[in-house]
Amino acid sequence: MKTANVLVLTLVLLYTDVSTEWPTHTVCKEDNLEIYYKSCDPKQDFAFTVDRCSDIASHTFDIRAAMVLRHSIKELYVKLNLIINGKTVLTYSEPLCEPGHSKLRFCGMKKGEHLYYEGPVTLGIKEIPQGDYTISAVLTNEDHSTVACADFTVKNYLDY
C-alpha cells in the first residue's frame, strides 16, 4: 500500500501544472473600455485600482497602488512602451525621483517598506486611443533594479 501511495504522490508532483506567471487583474471593465494588468516581475505582484473606468478618459483620475518594496527608492525612473500587434510603436521615459527633485511622496522609501499611493494621476493625454493594445510599464531605481513592472492590456471601443 505504501508503494502505491508513493507512486501516486510522485505522479501528482510530476504532472501538476505549476504556473510561473502572476494572474491577470481587472483594472476596470465598462461598456466600451476594458483595462487589465499583469505583473511582469517574476518575483512580485502588486495591487492597482482605479475609482471609475470612465474617469480614465478624463485628464486626471484617482488610483490606488500598493506593494512591499524589494528595493529602496532613492531614484526612480519610469519607462512606458506602447505595443500594438506585438511591435513597440512608442516609448516614453521620465525620472520620477531624483536627488533634490522628487515628483512622488514615496521617493526615499527603503526596501521592505509598504508602499501605498492613493491619489490623482495625470496622463497628459486628452483621450485613450481606440483599439486593442498593450502598455508595458517598468519602474527602476538608481541601481537599475526593477521596483515594479506590469503589462496593461487596453481594449477601447469608445468613439469620441
Accessible surface in RSA format (square Angstrom, percent):
REM  Atomic radii and reference values for relative SASA: ProtOr
REM  Chains: A
REM  Algorithm: Lee & Richards
REM  Probe-radius: 1.40
REM  Slices: 20
REM RES _ NUM      All-atoms   Total-Side   Main-Chain    Non-polar    All polar
REM                ABS   REL    ABS   REL    ABS   REL    ABS   REL    ABS   REL
RES MET A   1   183.04  94.8 136.17  90.1  46.87 111.6 116.08  98.7  66.96  88.7
RES LYS A   2   172.91  84.4 169.97 104.3   2.94   7.0 113.83 102.5  59.08  62.9
RES THR A   3   112.92  80.3 107.52 109.0   5.40  12.9  75.49 101.4  37.43  56.6
RES ALA A   4    52.37  48.2  45.41  70.1   6.96  15.8  50.83  71.6   1.55   4.1
RES ASN A   5    85.54  59.0  79.86  77.2   5.68  13.7  24.25  58.4  61.28  59.2
RES VAL A   6    96.36  63.4  95.05  86.0   1.32   3.2  96.24  83.6   0.12   0.3
RES LEU A   7   104.80  58.4 101.94  72.9   2.86   7.2 104.56  73.4   0.24   0.6
RES VAL A   8    89.66  59.0  89.24  80.8   0.42   1.0  89.66  77.9   0.00   0.0
RES LEU A   9   105.88  59.0 103.30  73.9   2.58   6.5 105.66  74.2   0.22   0.6
RES THR A  10    59.39  42.2  57.53  58.3   1.87   4.5  42.75  57.4  16.64  25.2
RES LEU A  11    82.22  45.8  80.99  57.9   1.23   3.1  81.35  57.1   0.86   2.3
RES VAL A  12    83.30  54.8  76.67  69.4   6.63  16.0  83.05  72.2   0.25   0.7
RES LEU A  13   124.34  69.2 104.15  74.5  20.20  50.8 104.44  73.3  19.91  53.6
RES LEU A  14   124.07  69.1  96.36  68.9  27.71  69.7  98.37  69.1  25.71  69.2
RES TYR A  15   171.05  79.9 141.99  80.8  29.06  75.6 100.77  75.7  70.28  86.6
RES THR A  16    75.13  53.4  55.29  56.0  19.85  47.3  55.73  74.9  19.40  29.3
RES ASP A  17   137.55  96.3 107.43 106.9  30.11  71.2  42.75 100.6  94.79  94.5
RES VAL A  18   113.94  75.0  93.89  85.0  20.05  48.3  97.45  84.7  16.49  44.7
RES SER A  19    86.66  73.2  55.34  73.9  31.32  72.1  48.33 102.9  38.32  53.7
RES THR A  20   120.10  85.4  92.36  93.6  27.74  66.1  74.56 100.2  45.54  68.8
RES GLU A  21   115.84  66.5  95.95  72.6  19.89  47.4  37.21  72.0  78.63  64.2
RES TRP A  22    82.96  33.3  79.56  38.5   3.41   8.0  78.58  41.9   4.38   7.1
RES PRO A  23    78.48  57.2  66.61  60.7  11.86  43.1  78.35  64.7   0.13   0.8
RES THR A  24    80.77  57.4  52.11  52.8  28.66  68.3  36.96  49.6  43.81  66.2
RES HIS A  25    52.90  28.9  48.98  34.0   3.93  10.0  33.52  34.6  19.38  22.6
RES THR A  26    80.72  57.4  53.39  54.1  27.33  65.1  29.96  40.2  50.76  76.7
RES VAL A  27    15.05   9.9   1.07   1.0  13.98  33.7   1.07   0.9  13.98  37.9
RES CYS A  28    13.75  10.4   7.39   8.2   6.36  15.0  13.75  34.8   0.00   0.0
RES LYS A  29   135.64  66.2 105.66  64.8  29.98  71.4  53.21  47.9  82.44  87.8
RES GLU A  30    78.22  44.9  63.19  47.8  15.03  35.8  38.97  75.4  39.25  32.0
RES ASP A  31   144.37 101.1 109.14 108.6  35.24  83.3  33.48  78.8 110.90 110.6
RES ASN A  32    61.13  42.2  57.92  56.0   3.21   7.7   1.16   2.8  59.97  58.0
RES LEU A  33     4.87   2.7   4.79   3.4   0.08   0.2   4.79   3.4   0.08   0.2
RES GLU A  34    37.23  21.4  37.23  28.2   0.00   0.0   1.09   2.1  36.14  29.5
RES ILE A  35    13.50   7.7  13.50  10.1   0.00   0.0  13.50   9.7   0.00   0.0
RES TYR A  36    38.20  17.8  38.20  21.7   0.00   0.0  29.96  22.5   8.24  10.2
RES TYR A  37     5.78   2.7   4.67   2.7   1.11   2.9   1.54   1.2   4.25   5.2
RES LYS A  38    65.83  32.1  65.28  40.1   0.55   1.3  32.76  29.5  33.07  35.2
RES SER A  39     5.14   4.3   0.35   0.5   4.79  11.0   0.00   0.0   5.14   7.2
RES CYS A  40    53.10  40.2  24.12  26.9  28.98  68.1  29.48  74.7  23.61  25.5
RES ASP A  41     8.34   5.8   5.89   5.9   2.45   5.8   4.37  10.3   3.97   4.0
RES PRO A  42   107.88  78.6  83.21  75.9  24.67  89.7  88.48  73.1  19.40 120.6
RES LYS A  43   152.47  74.4 125.36  76.9  27.11  64.6  76.04  68.4  76.43  81.4
RES GLN A  44    21.88  12.2  18.20  13.3   3.68   8.8  13.92  29.6   7.96   6.0
RES ASP A  45    31.88  22.3  20.80  20.7  11.08  26.2  12.09  28.5  19.79  19.7
RES PHE A  46    31.98  16.0  20.15  12.5  11.83  30.8  28.86  17.5   3.12   8.9
RES ALA A  47    55.15  50.7  49.33  76.1   5.82  13.2  53.56  75.4   1.59   4.2
RES PHE A  48    37.19  18.6  31.38  19.4   5.81  15.1  31.66  19.2   5.53  15.8
RES THR A  49    64.39  45.8  64.07  64.9   0.33   0.8  63.43  85.2   0.96   1.5
RES VAL A  50    15.39  10.1   1.52   1.4  13.87  33.4   1.52   1.3  13.87  37.6
RES ASP A  51    68.01  47.6  38.24  38.1  29.76  70.4  19.00  44.7  49.00  48.9
RES ARG A  52   145.75  61.2 141.93  72.3   3.82   9.1  55.15  75.4  90.61  54.9
RES CYS A  53     3.12   2.4   0.70   0.8   2.42   5.7   0.70   1.8   2.42   2.6
RES SER A  54    67.35  56.9  49.68  66.3  17.67  40.7  42.21  89.9  25.14  35.2
RES ASP A  55    33.31  23.3  32.11  32.0   1.20   2.8   6.48  15.2  26.83  26.8
RES ILE A  56    10.89   6.2   9.41   7.0   1.48   3.6   9.41   6.8   1.48   4.0
RES ALA A  57    23.87  21.9  15.99  24.7   7.88  17.9  16.66  23.5   7.21  19.1
RES SER A  58    52.53  44.4  40.91  54.6  11.63  26.8  47.82 101.8   4.71   6.6
RES HIS A  59   102.88  56.2  96.65  67.2   6.23  15.9  72.24  74.5  30.64  35.6
RES THR A  60    60.05  42.7  43.51  44.1  16.54  39.4  34.37  46.2  25.68  38.8
RES PHE A  61    16.61   8.3  10.95   6.8   5.66  14.7  16.61  10.1   0.00   0.0
RES ASP A  62    64.59  45.2  62.64  62.3   1.95   4.6   9.83  23.1  54.76  54.6
RES ILE A  63    17.04   9.7  15.88  11.8   1.15   2.8  16.33  11.8   0.70   1.9
RES ARG A  64    87.56  36.8  86.57  44.1   0.99   2.3  27.08  37.0  60.48  36.7
RES ALA A  65    20.33  18.7  19.07  29.4   1.26   2.9  20.21  28.5   0.12   0.3
RES ALA A  66    21.03  19.3  18.22  28.1   2.81   6.4  18.48  26.0   2.56   6.8
RES MET A  67    20.92  10.8  11.31   7.5   9.61  22.9  12.02  10.2   8.90  11.8
RES VAL A  68    79.34  52.2  77.50  70.2   1.84   4.4  77.50  67.3   1.84   5.0
RES LEU A  69     2.02   1.1   0.05   0.0   1.96   4.9   0.05   0.0   1.96   5.3
RES ARG A  70    65.56  27.5  59.91  30.5   5.65  13.5  40.24  55.0  25.32  15.3
RES HIS A  71    50.00  27.3  47.65  33.1   2.35   6.0  31.73  32.7  18.27  21.3
RES SER A  72    32.95  27.8  28.98  38.7   3.97   9.2  16.23  34.6  16.73  23.4
RES ILE A  73     0.42   0.2   0.17   0.1   0.25   0.6   0.41   0.3   0.01   0.0
RES LYS A  74   137.80  67.2 125.07  76.7  12.72  30.3  70.79  63.7  67.01  71.4
RES GLU A  75    40.17  23.1  40.17  30.4   0.00   0.0   0.60   1.2  39.57  32.3
RES LEU A  76     0.69   0.4   0.69   0.5   0.00   0.0   0.69   0.5   0.00   0.0
RES TYR A  77    71.46  33.4  70.87  40.3   0.60   1.6  55.08  41.4  16.38  20.2
RES VAL A  78    18.66  12.3  17.90  16.2   0.76   1.8  18.22  15.8   0.45   1.2
RES LYS A  79   102.00  49.8 101.34  62.2   0.66   1.6  45.67  41.1  56.33  60.0
RES LEU A  80    59.02  32.9  58.00  41.5   1.01   2.6  58.13  40.8   0.89   2.4
RES ASN A  81    28.75  19.8  28.56  27.6   0.19   0.5   0.20   0.5  28.55  27.6
RES LEU A  82    36.77  20.5  34.65  24.8   2.13   5.3  34.65  24.3   2.13   5.7
RES ILE A  83    41.39  23.6  39.93  29.7   1.46   3.5  39.93  28.8   1.46   4.0
RES ILE A  84    66.65  37.9  63.63  47.4   3.02   7.3  63.66  45.8   2.99   8.1
RES ASN A  85   144.30  99.5 105.99 102.4  38.31  92.2  39.42  94.9 104.88 101.4
RES GLY A  86    72.19  89.0   0.00   N/A  72.19  89.0  33.86  92.9  38.32  85.8
RES LYS A  87   151.64  74.0 147.94  90.8   3.70   8.8  94.74  85.3  56.90  60.6
RES THR A  88    78.01  55.5  47.09  47.7  30.92  73.7  26.33  35.4  51.68  78.1
RES VAL A  89    85.10  56.0  49.08  44.4  36.02  86.8  57.36  49.8  27.74  75.2
RES LEU A  90   111.12  61.9 105.16  75.2   5.96  15.0 110.26  77.4   0.87   2.3
RES THR A  91    73.50  52.3  46.78  47.4  26.72  63.7  34.30  46.1  39.20  59.3
RES TYR A  92   110.31  51.5 106.56  60.6   3.76   9.8  87.91  66.1  22.40  27.6
RES SER A  93    78.01  65.9  54.89  73.3  23.12  53.3  18.42  39.2  59.59  83.5
RES GLU A  94    42.62  24.5  39.01  29.5   3.61   8.6  13.35  25.8  29.27  23.9
RES PRO A  95    48.94  35.7  47.34  43.2   1.59   5.8  47.49  39.2   1.45   9.0
RES LEU A  96    30.56  17.0  29.52  21.1   1.04   2.6  30.50  21.4   0.07   0.2
RES CYS A  97     0.01   0.0   0.00   0.0   0.01   0.0   0.00   0.0   0.01   0.0
RES GLU A  98    57.52  33.0  55.70  42.1   1.82   4.3   7.54  14.6  49.98  40.8
RES PRO A  99   108.36  79.0  77.39  70.5  30.96 112.6  89.05  73.5  19.31 120.0
RES GLY A 100    92.74 114.4   0.00   N/A  92.74 114.4  46.66 128.0  46.08 103.2
RES HIS A 101   105.90  57.9 101.54  70.6   4.36  11.2  73.16  75.4  32.74  38.1
RES SER A 102    66.08  55.8  32.41  43.3  33.67  77.6  17.94  38.2  48.14  67.4
RES LYS A 103   103.28  50.4  68.34  41.9  34.94  83.2  54.89  49.4  48.39  51.5
RES LEU A 104    47.47  26.4  38.23  27.4   9.24  23.2  42.74  30.0   4.73  12.7
RES ARG A 105   174.28  73.2 133.62  68.1  40.67  96.8  76.78 104.9  97.50  59.1
RES PHE A 106    26.17  13.1  23.84  14.8   2.33   6.1  26.17  15.9   0.00   0.0
RES CYS A 107    27.84  21.1   6.54   7.3  21.30  50.1   6.83  17.3  21.01  22.7
RES GLY A 108    40.74  50.2   0.00   N/A  40.74  50.2  27.45  75.3  13.29  29.8
RES MET A 109    39.54  20.5  35.57  23.5   3.97   9.5  33.28  28.3   6.26   8.3
RES LYS A 110   117.46  57.3 117.46  72.1   0.00   0.0  83.97  75.6  33.49  35.7
RES LYS A 111   144.99  70.7 125.93  77.3  19.06  45.4  69.59  62.6  75.40  80.3
RES GLY A 112    51.32  63.3   0.00   N/A  51.32  63.3  28.43  78.0  22.89  51.3
RES GLU A 113    75.14  43.1  69.08  52.3   6.05  14.4  29.04  56.2  46.10  37.6
RES HIS A 114   111.43  60.9  93.76  65.2  17.67  45.2  63.13  65.1  48.31  56.2
RES LEU A 115    11.80   6.6  11.80   8.4   0.00   0.0  11.80   8.3   0.00   0.0
RES TYR A 116   106.55  49.7  85.35  48.6  21.21  55.2  73.37  55.1  33.19  40.9
RES TYR A 117    33.07  15.4  33.01  18.8   0.05   0.1  19.22  14.4  13.85  17.1
RES GLU A 118    85.28  49.0  75.25  56.9  10.03  23.9  23.37  45.2  61.90  50.5
RES GLY A 119    11.74  14.5   0.00   N/A  11.74  14.5  11.74  32.2   0.00   0.0
RES PRO A 120    84.37  61.5  75.16  68.5   9.22  33.5  75.29  62.2   9.08  56.4
RES VAL A 121    41.42  27.3  36.64  33.2   4.79  11.5  41.42  36.0   0.00   0.0
RES THR A 122    76.22  54.2  47.39  48.0  28.82  68.7  30.45  40.9  45.76  69.2
RES LEU A 123    84.84  47.2  57.90  41.4  26.94  67.7  60.30  42.3  24.54  66.0
RES GLY A 124    56.30  69.4   0.00   N/A  56.30  69.4  24.74  67.9  31.57  70.7
RES ILE A 125    73.11  41.6  67.50  50.3   5.61  13.5  72.37  52.1   0.74   2.0
RES LYS A 126   187.36  91.4 164.17 100.7  23.19  55.2 110.92  99.8  76.44  81.4
RES GLU A 127    86.66  49.8  79.54  60.2   7.12  17.0  21.44  41.5  65.22  53.3
RES ILE A 128     9.30   5.3   9.30   6.9   0.00   0.0   9.30   6.7   0.00   0.0
RES PRO A 129    70.96  51.7  63.17  57.6   7.79  28.3  70.96  58.6   0.00   0.0
RES GLN A 130   106.25  59.4  78.81  57.6  27.44  65.3  26.61  56.6  79.64  60.4
RES GLY A 131    26.13  32.2   0.00   N/A  26.13  32.2  26.13  71.7   0.00   0.0
RES ASP A 132    79.19  55.5  59.39  59.1  19.79  46.8  28.60  67.3  50.59  50.5
RES TYR A 133    15.06   7.0   6.62   3.8   8.44  22.0  12.81   9.6   2.25   2.8
RES THR A 134    37.29  26.5  37.10  37.6   0.19   0.5  12.05  16.2  25.24  38.2
RES ILE A 135    52.93  30.1  52.93  39.4   0.00   0.0  52.93  38.1   0.00   0.0
RES SER A 136    15.73  13.3  15.45  20.6   0.27   0.6   3.10   6.6  12.62  17.7
RES ALA A 137    17.30  15.9  15.92  24.6   1.38   3.1  16.33  23.0   0.97   2.6
RES VAL A 138    40.65  26.7  39.68  35.9   0.97   2.3  39.77  34.6   0.88   2.4
RES LEU A 139    44.24  24.6  44.24  31.6   0.00   0.0  44.24  31.1   0.00   0.0
RES THR A 140    32.61  23.2  32.61  33.1   0.00   0.0  19.84  26.7  12.77  19.3
RES ASN A 141     3.43   2.4   3.00   2.9   0.43   1.0   0.00   0.0   3.43   3.3
RES GLU A 142    47.55  27.3  27.63  20.9  19.92  47.4  23.21  44.9  24.34  19.9
RES ASP A 143   103.05  72.2  79.62  79.3  23.43  55.4  23.49  55.3  79.57  79.4
RES HIS A 144   157.28  86.0 136.52  94.9  20.76  53.1  92.44  95.3  64.83  75.4
RES SER A 145    29.94  25.3  22.29  29.8   7.65  17.6   9.85  21.0  20.10  28.2
RES THR A 146    44.24  31.5  39.20  39.7   5.04  12.0  13.05  17.5  31.19  47.2
RES VAL A 147     4.72   3.1   2.52   2.3   2.20   5.3   3.65   3.2   1.07   2.9
RES ALA A 148    11.67  10.7   8.63  13.3   3.03   6.9  11.30  15.9   0.37   1.0
RES CYS A 149    14.60  11.0  12.61  14.1   1.99   4.7   1.59   4.0  13.01  14.0
RES ALA A 150     2.85   2.6   2.39   3.7   0.45   1.0   2.39   3.4   0.45   1.2
RES ASP A 151    52.92  37.1  50.69  50.5   2.23   5.3  13.94  32.8  38.98  38.9
RES PHE A 152    34.02  17.0  34.02  21.1   0.00   0.0  34.02  20.6   0.00   0.0
RES THR A 153    48.08  34.2  48.08  48.7   0.00   0.0  22.51  30.2  25.57  38.7
RES VAL A 154     6.23   4.1   6.23   5.6   0.00   0.0   6.23   5.4   0.00   0.0
RES LYS A 155    69.88  34.1  69.88  42.9   0.00   0.0  16.29  14.7  53.59  57.1
RES ASN A 156     0.00   0.0   0.00   0.0   0.00   0.0   0.00   0.0   0.00   0.0
RES TYR A 157   114.40  53.4 100.05  56.9  14.34  37.3  83.22  62.5  31.18  38.4
RES LEU A 158    52.46  29.2  51.79  37.1   0.66   1.7  52.10  36.6   0.36   1.0
RES ASP A 159   132.27  92.6 100.46 100.0  31.80  75.2  28.45  67.0 103.82 103.5
RES TYR A 160   118.93  55.5  50.30  28.6  68.63 178.6  78.25  58.8  40.68  50.1
END  Absolute sums over single chains surface
CHAIN  1 A    10472.2       8522.0       1950.2       6333.4       4138.7
END  Absolute sums over all chains
TOTAL         10472.2       8522.0       1950.2       6333.4       4138.7
